[in-house]
Amino acid sequence: MKLIENWRKVLTSAWSVWLMGGVVVLSGLETAATFISPESLDVSPALYSAGTGLLAAAGIFARVLFQQSLAQPEKKDETDGA
């Protein structure tokens, strides 16, 4: 397995990464809610699950969309020295 050339830019700019990060956060909250009272979230379980599912679906959709800002390869910094 090899990283893509502009992996840093993708990691910080791609919508799919941000959306899947939202899924991770919501999933973590859902797991934490099992240790806390369900009423403390003040959100219905059905709404919460629907939000998590929609974020996951949006992440998949965003992953296959062309993102113009990610199309150009990252310029190498020549000041690093080697």
N, C-alpha and C positions, 0 to 999 in steps of 0.2 A: 504494500500500500504506500502511496506517495501523496504528499500534500500538493494541492494545486498551487500554481505560481503566486497568486495574489491572495493567499489564505488569510492574511491579517486583515486585508480590506473586506473580504467576505465576512469574516468573523465579526467585524464591527459595523458593517453597513447592510448586510443582507437582511431583508424583511423576514425571511424564513428563520434565520437565527434568532431574531428578536421575538417572533411569534412562538417558536418552540421554547424559548426562555420563559415566556409567559405561561406556557403549559407546565413547565417544570415548577414554577412558583405556585401555580394553582394546585398542582398535584401535591406539592409539599404541604401547602395549607390544609388540603383535604386529609392528608395523613396525620398532620398535627392535630386536626380537629377530632380524631379518634381518641386522643389523650385529653382533650378539653371538652367541655360541655358543648354540644351541637348548637345550642341557642346563642353561644357567644359570637358566632359568625354572623348571626342575624340575616342569613340568606337561606332560602329554601334549598334543600338538597337537589331538587330537580333543576332549578335555575343554575345552581353551581355546576352541576354535571354538564348541562347544556353549554355553559360558557367554556368549560374546559374542552369539550368536544369541538366547539366552533373554532377555538384557538388552534387546536391540533389540525383541523381541516384547513384552516387558513394558512398554517405553516407549510403544509404539504403543497397547497396551491401556490404560495409565494416561492417555494423552492423551484418550481418549474417555469415560473415567469422570467422573462428576460429583464434584467435590471441594468439599464444603460450605465449607471455609475460604477458597475462592477466589470464592465466589458473591457476596459483598458487595463493592461497589466500594470502592476505597481512599479514605479521607478525605483531602481536600486540606489541606495545612498552610497556615494563614492567616498564619503568622509570617514567611513568606519575604519578604513585602513585594513590591511591584511597581511 
